[in-house]
Amino acid sequence: MLYDPSTRRRLILIISVGLVFVALTVVGVYGLALGAPETPSPSSTSGGPGADATVGISSQPATEPSAATTTAPPGNRLPVLPRTDDPVVYARAVAEVLLAWDTMSALTPDDHARHVLEDADPAGRETPALASDVSSYLPTVEVWQQLRHHETVQAVTIDAAYIPGSWDDIAASAGAEQLRPGTVAVTIEATRHRAGVWFDEPASADHPTAFTVFLACQPAFERCHTLRLSRLDEPLP
């Protein structure tokens, strides 16, 4: 079989264009570039992929997830986000705040959102857009009340948390002059364990999910802070 050098050149070109496209998508859509303009956050009544308008539980028997990797609903007080320069540790904690909740507690979706936003980008550059991201991970107030009627709680198991393999190429393609120093992506693979009462009977359901947390750590800041979140179920590979 004859080897065609032009085929190899075309392949390299296709791969290079693909990496640049992904880099532009990350830097552009998620506003991670230095000096990126702020975007207004949507109304707090808007919903998203994480804000199901249905009860979201079924009459299937409950399963017992591993206690070693599972975060239970927080009750009336959210855990303090860790002061760490380890992006994986911090991203896991953010995921737990957003995905573990109890509609029967004194907390509201706004409390969960505020907890993440108050420890986000200290420069404030990404905060309005991050507020929009966060709102899509949590039920709206109206849905929260529906879920409360069914005594719904949600625990989360973090199945995996890692820096995606594509990140080094994305960061290199974006260039140091565009990307904030210390910016890193962490992809979370998790399972949401939702339980409640359906027609006066205990009910539960498990929902796998995945997403990416974009953070800025050292040298941008002394420790990690959240910049943006990908769309739920659309993680960076």
SEMIRO-505412 format. One line per field, with one value per atom (N, C-alpha, C): residue number from 1; x, y, z. Coordinates in steps of 0.05 Angstrom, whole numbers, plus 5000, padded with zeros to 4 digits. Each point is the difference from the previous one (the first is absolute). Example, Ala and Ser with C-alpha at 12.3 -4.5 7.8 and 13.67 -1.06 7.14 Angstrom:
k	(1	1	1	2	2	2)
u	(5264	4982	5018	4993	5016	4985)
v	(4886	5024	5024	5021	5024	5022)
w	(5156	5000	5000	4986	5001	5014)
# end
This chain:
k	(1	1	1	2	2	2	3	3	3	4	4	4	5	5	5	6	6	6	7	7	7	8	8	8	9	9	9	10	10	10	11	11	11	12	12	12	13	13	13	14	14	14	15	15	15	16	16	16	17	17	17	18	18	18	19	19	19	20	20	20	21	21	21	22	22	22	23	23	23	24	24	24	25	25	25	26	26	26	27	27	27	28	28	28	29	29	29	30	30	30	31	31	31	32	32	32	33	33	33	34	34	34	35	35	35	36	36	36	37	37	37	38	38	38	39	39	39	40	40	40	41	41	41	42	42	42	43	43	43	44	44	44	45	45	45	46	46	46	47	47	47	48	48	48	49	49	49	50	50	50	51	51	51	52	52	52	53	53	53	54	54	54	55	55	55	56	56	56	57	57	57	58	58	58	59	59	59	60	60	60	61	61	61	62	62	62	63	63	63	64	64	64	65	65	65	66	66	66	67	67	67	68	68	68	69	69	69	70	70	70	71	71	71	72	72	72	73	73	73	74	74	74	75	75	75	76	76	76	77	77	77	78	78	78	79	79	79	80	80	80	81	81	81	82	82	82	83	83	83	84	84	84	85	85	85	86	86	86	87	87	87	88	88	88	89	89	89	90	90	90	91	91	91	92	92	92	93	93	93	94	94	94	95	95	95	96	96	96	97	97	97	98	98	98	99	99	99	100	100	100	101	101	101	102	102	102	103	103	103	104	104	104	105	105	105	106	106	106	107	107	107	108	108	108	109	109	109	110	110	110	111	111	111	112	112	112	113	113	113	114	114	114	115	115	115	116	116	116	117	117	117	118	118	118	119	119	119	120	120	120	121	121	121	122	122	122	123	123	123	124	124	124	125	125	125	126	126	126	127	127	127	128	128	128	129	129	129	130	130	130	131	131	131	132	132	132	133	133	133	134	134	134	135	135	135	136	136	136	137	137	137	138	138	138	139	139	139	140	140	140	141	141	141	142	142	142	143	143	143	144	144	144	145	145	145	146	146	146	147	147	147	148	148	148	149	149	149	150	150	150	151	151	151	152	152	152	153	153	153	154	154	154	155	155	155	156	156	156	157	157	157	158	158	158	159	159	159	160	160	160	161	161	161	162	162	162	163	163	163	164	164	164	165	165	165	166	166	166	167	167	167	168	168	168	169	169	169	170	170	170	171	171	171	172	172	172	173	173	173	174	174	174	175	175	175	176	176	176	177	177	177	178	178	178	179	179	179	180	180	180	181	181	181	182	182	182	183	183	183	184	184	184	185	185	185	186	186	186	187	187	187	188	188	188	189	189	189	190	190	190	191	191	191	192	192	192	193	193	193	194	194	194	195	195	195	196	196	196	197	197	197	198	198	198	199	199	199	200	200	200	201	201	201	202	202	202	203	203	203	204	204	204	205	205	205	206	206	206	207	207	207	208	208	208	209	209	209	210	210	210	211	211	211	212	212	212	213	213	213	214	214	214	215	215	215	216	216	216	217	217	217	218	218	218	219	219	219	220	220	220	221	221	221	222	222	222	223	223	223	224	224	224	225	225	225	226	226	226	227	227	227	228	228	228	229	229	229	230	230	230	231	231	231	232	232	232	233	233	233	234	234	234	235	235	235	236	236	236	237	237	237)
u	(5017	4983	5018	4995	5017	4991	5019	4995	4998	4979	4995	5006	5022	5007	4978	4985	4979	4977	4995	4980	5008	5025	5010	4997	5007	4998	4971	4982	4971	4991	5009	4993	5009	5026	5011	4984	4993	4985	4973	4986	4974	5002	5020	5004	5006	5018	5007	4976	4984	4977	4980	4997	4982	5009	5026	5010	4996	5004	4996	4971	4982	4971	4992	5010	4993	5011	5024	5012	4983	4992	4984	4973	4989	4974	5003	5021	5004	5005	5018	5008	4977	4986	4979	4974	4989	4974	5002	5021	5002	5014	5008	5010	5025	5018	5024	5023	4998	5022	5003	5025	5005	4984	4986	4985	4975	4990	4975	4977	4981	4978	4981	4988	4980	4974	4985	4973	4979	4977	4979	4990	4993	4989	4970	4988	4971	4984	4975	4982	5002	4998	5002	4978	4979	4978	5005	5022	5005	5011	4995	5009	5021	5010	5020	5000	5020	5001	4999	5010	5000	4975	4982	4976	4976	4996	4979	4973	4981	4974	4982	5010	4986	5011	4985	5009	5027	5005	5026	5006	4980	5004	4982	5006	4983	4996	4984	4993	5020	5023	5020	5012	5007	5012	5027	5005	5024	5025	5022	5025	5019	5019	5019	5027	5005	5026	5022	5025	5023	5002	5001	5002	5026	5021	5027	5000	4982	5001	4975	4982	4974	4997	4989	4993	4970	4992	4972	4990	4973	4989	5011	5005	5015	4984	4973	4984	4997	5003	4995	5025	5023	5025	5018	5009	5017	5029	5015	5028	5017	5021	5018	5016	5002	5017	5029	5016	5027	5018	5019	5020	5024	5001	5020	5009	5024	5010	4998	4986	4996	4973	5001	4976	4980	5009	4982	4985	5014	4987	4979	5007	4981	4976	5005	4978	4981	5010	4982	4982	5012	4984	4978	5006	4980	4978	5007	4980	4981	5012	4983	4981	5009	4982	4976	5006	4979	4981	5010	4985	4988	5008	4989	4983	4974	4982	4975	4986	4977	4978	4978	4978	4986	5004	4987	5016	5024	5017	4993	5015	4995	5015	5016	5015	4982	5008	4986	5020	4990	5019	5018	4990	5016	5023	4996	5021	5023	4993	5020	5015	4986	5013	5018	4990	5016	5025	4999	5023	5023	4993	5021	5009	4982	5007	5016	4996	5014	5030	5007	5028	5011	4986	5008	5022	5005	5020	5002	5021	5003	5000	5009	5000	4972	4981	4972	4995	5020	4997	4981	5000	4983	4974	4997	4978	4972	4993	4974	4993	5020	4995	4999	5017	4999	4973	4988	4974	4979	5003	4983	5005	5026	5007	4988	5004	4991	4970	4985	4971	4990	5015	4991	5004	5016	5005	4980	4985	4982	4971	4982	4971	4993	4980	4989	4984	4993	4984	4974	4987	4975	5003	5020	5005	5008	5015	5008	4976	4980	4975	4985	5000	4988	5015	5027	5016	4996	4997	4995	4974	4980	4975	5004	5020	5006	5024	5007	5022	5025	5007	5022	5027	5019	5028	5018	5023	5019	5028	5011	5028	5016	5026	5017	5024	5006	5025	5018	5024	5020	5015	4994	5012	5028	5005	5027	5003	5024	5006	5029	5003	5026	5003	5025	5006	4997	4982	4996	5025	5002	5024	5003	4978	5001	5010	5002	5005	5027	5021	5027	5000	4988	4999	4984	4977	4983	5015	5014	5014	5023	5014	5022	4990	4977	4988	4991	4988	4990	5023	5022	5024	4999	5024	5003	4990	5001	4991	4970	4985	4971	4988	5012	4989	5012	4983	5009	5020	5022	5019	4987	5006	4989	4972	4990	4974	5002	4981	5000	4972	4995	4974	5000	4978	4997	4973	5000	4975	4991	4974	4988	4981	5002	4981	4986	4974	4986	4973	4989	4973	4983	4977	4982	4980	4997	4982	4976	4978	4976	4980	4990	4980	4978	4977	4977	4976	4977	4975	4982	4990	4983	4975	4977	4975	5002	5011	5003	5019	5016	5019	5028	5020	5028	5008	5015	5008	5028	5015	5027	5007	5021	5010	5029	5016	5028	5003	5015	5004	5030	5013	5028	5002	5022	5004	5030	5007	5028	5002	5021	5003	5029	5007	5027	4999	5018	5003	5026	4998	5024	5008	5026	5009	5025	5006	5026	5013	5024	5016	5026	5020	5026	5011	5013	5008	4980	4977	4980	4991	4994	4991	5015	5000	5014	4987	4974	4986	4980	4987	4981	4974	4989	4974	4986	4974	4985	4997	5005	4995	4974	4996	4976	4994	4976	4992	4991	5006	4989	4970	4986	4973	4999	4979	4997	4997	5015	5001	5014	5016	5016	5029	5013	5027	5021	5023	5023	5012	5006	5010	5029)
v	(4976	5024	5025	5018	5024	5020	5014	5020	5027	5014	5026	5022	5015	5021	5021	5005	5020	4992	4974	4990	5006	4996	5006	5030	5016	5029	5009	4988	5006	4992	4976	4990	5019	5008	5019	5026	5009	5025	4998	4977	4996	4999	4986	4998	5027	5015	5027	5018	5000	5017	4992	4974	4991	5010	4999	5009	5029	5016	5029	5006	4985	5004	4995	4978	4994	5022	5009	5021	5025	5008	5024	4997	4976	4995	5004	4988	5002	5029	5013	5027	5020	4995	5019	4995	4976	4994	5003	4990	5001	5024	5019	5025	4999	4980	4997	5017	5013	5017	5024	5010	5024	5023	5015	5023	4993	4976	4992	5016	5009	5017	4984	5013	4988	4997	4980	4996	5000	5011	5001	4972	4997	4974	5001	4976	4999	5003	5003	5002	4975	5003	4977	4980	5007	4981	4983	5004	4984	4973	4980	4973	4990	4976	4989	4970	4987	4971	4988	5014	4990	5007	5015	5010	4987	4974	4985	5011	5003	5009	4978	4975	4977	4993	4983	4991	4986	4985	4988	4976	4987	4976	4978	4975	4978	4981	4979	4982	4976	5003	4979	4999	4976	4998	5015	5011	5015	4982	5012	4985	5014	4986	5011	5006	5026	5007	4998	5000	4997	5025	4996	5023	5015	4986	5012	5021	4999	5018	5017	4997	5013	5023	5022	5022	5001	4999	5001	5029	5003	5028	5014	5026	5014	5008	4996	5009	5030	5014	5029	5017	4987	5015	4988	5017	4991	4998	4980	4998	5022	5008	5021	4989	5016	4991	5001	4980	4998	5022	5009	5019	4984	4994	4982	5009	4993	5005	4975	4980	4975	5002	5003	5005	4977	4975	4977	5000	5006	5001	5022	5023	5022	4995	4989	4995	4980	4979	4981	5013	5019	5013	5017	5014	5016	4982	4977	4982	4990	4995	4991	5022	5025	5021	5003	4997	5004	4976	4976	4976	4986	5007	4987	5021	4994	5019	4986	5015	4989	5021	4995	5019	5004	4982	5002	5015	5009	5015	5030	5016	5029	5013	4985	5011	5002	5018	5004	4997	4998	5000	5024	5023	5024	4997	4987	4995	4984	4979	4983	5016	5016	5016	5021	5014	5021	4989	4975	4988	4997	4992	4997	5027	5019	5026	5017	4998	5016	4993	4976	4992	4997	5013	4998	5021	5003	5019	5025	5004	5025	5025	4998	5024	5008	4981	5006	5000	4993	5001	4979	4977	4978	4997	5014	4995	5002	5020	5001	4976	4991	4977	4975	4998	4977	4997	5023	4999	4987	5005	4987	4970	4993	4971	4986	5011	4988	4996	5020	4998	4976	4992	4977	4973	5000	4975	4995	5021	4998	5003	4988	5005	5029	5009	5027	4999	5024	5001	4985	5003	4986	4970	4990	4971	4990	5017	4993	4995	5017	4997	4974	4993	4975	4976	5002	4978	4998	5023	5001	4986	5003	4986	4970	4990	4971	4993	5019	4996	4990	5013	4991	5009	4981	5006	4988	5012	4990	4998	4976	4995	4998	5001	4997	4983	4982	4985	5011	5008	5009	4974	4991	4976	5004	5024	5007	5030	5010	5028	5002	5013	4999	5024	5007	5020	4986	5009	4985	5000	4979	4997	5021	5013	5021	5027	5003	5026	5012	4983	5011	5011	4986	5010	5026	5001	5023	5025	4996	5021	5010	4981	5007	5015	4991	5014	5028	5003	5026	5020	4990	5018	5014	5004	5012	5029	5013	5028	5003	4978	5001	4987	4978	4985	5010	5004	5008	4980	5008	4981	4984	4974	4983	4989	5006	4990	4970	4985	4971	4990	4978	4988	4974	4994	4974	4989	4976	4987	4982	5003	4984	4980	4975	4979	4992	5002	4996	4986	4991	4989	5014	5010	5014	4979	4998	4981	5016	4999	5015	4982	5009	4984	5018	4988	5016	4982	5012	4985	5004	4978	5001	4983	5013	4987	4986	5015	4990	4977	4994	4978	5011	4989	5008	4994	5018	4996	5012	4990	5010	4995	5014	4997	5010	4988	5008	5012	5023	5013	5006	4987	5006	5027	5014	5027	5005	5018	5008	5029	5014	5028	5008	5024	5010	5026	5002	5024	5013	5026	5015	5018	4997	5014	5016	5019	5014	4995	4989	4995	5015	4991	5014	4999	5020	5025	5023	4995	5022	5008	4980	5005	4981	5006	4983	4973	4998	4974	5000	4978	4996	5015	5010	5012	4992	4998	4992	5023	4994	5020	4995	4977	4993	4970	4992	4972	4995	4976	4992	4995	4996	4991	4972	4996	4974	4978	4978	4978	5007	5021	5007	5006	4979	5005	5002	5012	5001	4972	4989	4972	4999)
w	(5000	5000	5000	4981	4998	5021	5011	5021	4986	5004	4988	5020	4997	5019	5003	4978	5001	5019	5002	5019	5029	5006	5027	5006	4980	5004	5006	4984	5004	5028	5009	5026	5022	4998	5020	5000	4976	4998	5014	4995	5012	5030	5011	5029	5011	4987	5010	5001	4978	4999	5022	5005	5021	5027	5006	5026	5003	4979	5001	5005	4986	5004	5028	5012	5028	5018	4995	5017	4998	4976	4996	5014	4999	5013	5030	5012	5029	5008	4986	5007	4994	4978	4992	5015	4999	5012	5030	5012	5029	5011	4983	5009	5016	4993	5017	4992	4977	4991	5018	5001	5015	4988	5018	4990	4986	5003	4987	5011	4983	5009	5018	5018	5017	4986	5007	4988	5022	4995	5021	5007	5025	5009	4995	4995	4995	5025	4998	5023	5017	5026	5018	4996	4985	4995	4976	4985	4977	5009	4983	5007	4981	5003	4983	5002	4989	5000	5028	5020	5027	5016	4988	5014	4988	5004	4988	5010	4981	5007	5010	4999	5011	5027	5013	5027	4998	4979	4996	5018	5011	5015	4990	5005	4991	5023	4995	5021	5001	4988	5001	5029	5009	5027	5001	5024	5004	4999	4991	5001	5019	5010	5020	4986	4994	4989	5020	4991	5018	5017	5026	5019	4996	4991	4997	4979	4980	4977	4998	5019	4998	5020	4991	5018	5004	5025	5007	4999	4998	5002	5024	4998	5021	5025	5000	5023	4998	5022	5001	4998	4995	4998	4978	4982	4978	5010	4990	5008	4989	5014	4991	4976	4979	4977	5009	4992	5010	4989	5017	4991	4991	4974	4990	4972	4992	4973	4983	5011	4985	4984	4974	4985	5001	5002	5001	5027	5021	5027	5000	4989	5001	4982	4976	4982	5011	5014	5013	5020	5016	5020	4988	4978	4986	4990	4989	4990	5022	5023	5023	5009	5001	5008	4980	4975	4979	4998	5005	4994	5024	5024	5024	5014	5002	5012	5012	5017	5014	5000	4986	4998	5026	5019	5026	5021	4992	5018	4998	5016	5000	4977	4985	4977	4975	4982	4975	4977	4975	4978	5000	5007	5001	5020	5022	5020	4988	4986	4987	4979	4984	4979	5013	5020	5013	5012	5011	5012	4980	4976	4979	4990	4996	4988	5019	5026	5019	5002	4991	5000	4971	4981	4972	4994	4974	4989	5017	5015	5017	4983	4975	4983	4991	5003	4992	4971	4984	4971	4989	5013	4990	5015	5022	5018	4988	4984	4988	4982	4984	4983	5017	5021	5017	5014	5007	5013	4981	4974	4981	4999	5000	5000	5024	5023	5025	5000	4990	5001	4984	4980	4984	5013	5022	5015	5022	5007	5023	4992	5015	4993	5004	4985	5004	5026	5009	5025	4997	4977	4995	5001	4986	5000	5028	5014	5028	5017	4997	5015	4993	4974	4991	5012	5000	5011	5030	5013	5029	5007	4983	5004	5001	4986	5000	5018	5018	5020	4986	4978	4983	5012	5001	5007	4978	4998	4980	5011	5000	5007	4974	5002	4975	5006	4981	5000	4979	5008	4980	4991	4976	4990	4990	4989	4990	4998	5004	4997	4990	4977	4987	4981	4995	4979	4973	4983	4975	4982	4984	4983	4979	4993	4980	5010	5027	5011	4992	5001	4993	4972	4981	4972	4998	5015	5000	5011	5022	5013	4982	4987	4982	4976	4989	4976	5007	5024	5008	5003	5012	5003	5027	5011	5026	5000	4977	4999	5001	4995	5001	5025	5009	5022	5027	5019	5027	5012	5011	5012	5021	5001	5021	4993	4976	4992	4994	5010	4996	5000	4986	4998	5015	5014	5014	4992	4988	4992	5023	5006	5022	4987	5008	4994	5026	5001	5025	4995	5023	4999	5021	4992	5018	5010	5027	5012	5012	4986	5009	5013	5023	5015	5010	5004	5010	5004	4999	5004	4976	4989	4976	5006	5000	5007	5027	5019	5028	5003	4980	5001	4996	5015	4995	4971	4987	4973	4996	4981	4995	4971	4991	4973	4999	4983	4997	4972	4998	4975	4996	4981	4994	4987	5005	4988	4998	4983	4997	4991	5008	4993	5006	4993	5004	5016	5020	5016	4991	4992	4993	5024	5007	5024	4994	5017	5000	5026	4999	5024	4999	5013	4999	4971	4990	5013	4999	4988	4999	5028	5016	5028	5019	5025	5019	5002	4995	5000	4978	4997	4977	5005	4978	4999	4974	5001	4977	4980	4974	4979	4986	4989	4986	5003	4991	4999	4971	4991	4974	5003	4978	5002	5012	5015	5013	4978	5004	4981	4974	5000	4977	5010	5011	5011	4978	5007	4983	4999	4976	5000	5008)
# end
